[in-house]
Amino acid sequence: MTSSNSQYDTLWHSFKAGDRAAFASIYRKYVTALLNYGNKITSDRTLVEDSIQDLFFELWESRERIAETTSVKFYLFKALRYKIYHNTNTKDFSSLESTEYNTELNQNYFSYPSHESQLIGIEVQSLQMENLKTLLEQLPKRQKEAINLRYYHNFSNEEVAQIMGVNYQSACNFIYSALRKLKLNLQVSIGCFLLFLLFL
């Protein structure tokens, strides 16, 4: 096992234990590769970005139940491929694959932003964060409380329900409705999605 693989195996264990910083590191490490891989499967970039967002939402929500893996990259690529398939209305997944699709998942899929684009990205992220704060304040009281308990204080859905004095399904509905509203209204770009996920 290489030191790099060992590092990300450790991050995976930490993420599964609820470590947000480890989750953020995994996202930063693989998001560009996942974008490029997804774009080899389908030319619908919006579908790819939405699928990546859905994937990481579900990873965090189900982290305690996720199986161990010998390769984080393999796990994410396989999960994204399934997610893209799941998010389409066609049963013939092979028809999505571009003729340029390369089954070897190598370093050619990575692209590195210029210094100028990084600066622009920082400015955009700052604006997105201001929008996010505004939208959080505009949520209905119960949804805002549920989001605060779930993501700021890291309580489980069951604990959120107990604290708020509602049943489990109601707590889940508050959280899900709030997340969907934030995602739709903020129109989160893939470059700013990490901030949205972690509510930094």
URMO-V464016 format. One record per backbone hydrogen bond with DSSP energy under -0.5 kcal/mol. NH is the residue of the N-H (numbers start at 0). CO is the residue of the C=O. E is the energy in kcal/mol with one decimal. If there is no record, write none. Layout:
# URMO-V464016
<<NH,CO,E> <NH,CO,E>>
This chain:
# URMO-V464016
<<5,1,-2.5> <6,2,-2.2> <7,3,-2.0> <8,4,-2.1> <9,5,-2.1> <10,6,-2.0> <11,7,-2.1> <12,8,-2.1> <13,9,-2.3> <14,10,-3.1> <15,11,-2.5> <16,12,-1.1> <17,14,-2.0> <18,13,-2.4> <19,17,-0.8> <22,18,-1.8> <23,19,-2.6> <24,20,-2.0> <25,21,-2.2> <26,22,-2.3> <27,23,-2.7> <28,24,-2.3> <29,25,-2.0> <30,26,-2.3> <33,29,-2.7> <34,30,-2.3> <35,31,-2.4> <36,32,-2.5> <37,33,-2.9> <38,34,-2.2> <39,35,-0.7> <39,36,-1.0> <40,36,-0.9> <40,37,-0.7> <41,37,-2.2> <44,42,-1.3> <47,43,-1.8> <48,44,-2.8> <49,45,-2.7> <50,46,-2.2> <51,47,-2.2> <52,48,-2.4> <53,49,-2.7> <54,50,-2.4> <55,51,-2.4> <56,52,-2.2> <57,53,-2.5> <58,54,-2.3> <59,55,-2.1> <60,56,-2.3> <61,57,-2.1> <62,59,-1.0> <64,61,-1.8> <65,61,-0.8> <65,62,-0.6> <74,70,-2.3> <75,71,-2.6> <76,72,-2.6> <77,73,-2.5> <78,74,-2.3> <79,75,-2.6> <80,76,-2.2> <81,77,-2.0> <82,78,-2.4> <83,79,-2.8> <84,80,-1.9> <85,81,-2.8> <86,82,-2.0> <87,84,-1.3> <92,90,-1.3> <94,91,-1.4> <95,92,-1.9> <96,92,-0.6> <96,93,-0.8> <97,39,-1.6> <100,97,-1.7> <102,100,-0.5> <104,102,-0.8> <105,103,-1.3> <108,105,-1.8> <109,106,-1.6> <117,113,-1.9> <118,114,-2.0> <119,115,-2.2> <120,116,-2.3> <121,117,-2.1> <122,118,-1.9> <123,119,-2.5> <124,120,-2.6> <125,121,-2.0> <126,122,-1.9> <127,123,-2.6> <128,124,-2.4> <129,125,-1.7> <130,126,-2.1> <131,127,-2.6> <132,128,-2.5> <133,129,-2.0> <134,130,-2.5> <135,131,-2.6> <136,132,-1.7> <137,133,-1.1> <138,134,-0.6> <138,135,-0.9> <143,139,-2.7> <144,140,-2.2> <145,141,-2.2> <146,142,-2.5> <147,143,-2.4> <148,144,-2.4> <149,145,-2.6> <150,146,-2.8> <151,146,-0.8> <151,147,-1.2> <152,147,-1.4> <154,148,-2.3> <159,155,-2.6> <160,156,-2.2> <161,157,-2.0> <162,158,-2.8> <163,159,-2.5> <164,160,-1.0> <165,160,-2.3> <170,166,-1.9> <171,167,-2.3> <172,168,-2.3> <173,169,-2.3> <174,170,-2.2> <175,171,-3.0> <176,172,-2.6> <177,173,-2.0> <178,174,-2.4> <179,175,-2.5> <180,176,-2.2> <181,177,-2.6> <182,178,-2.7> <183,179,-2.5> <184,180,-2.5> <185,181,-2.6> <186,182,-1.4> <187,182,-0.8> <191,188,-1.0> <192,188,-0.6> <192,189,-0.5> <195,191,-1.5> <196,192,-2.6> <197,193,-2.2> <198,194,-1.7> <199,194,-0.8>>
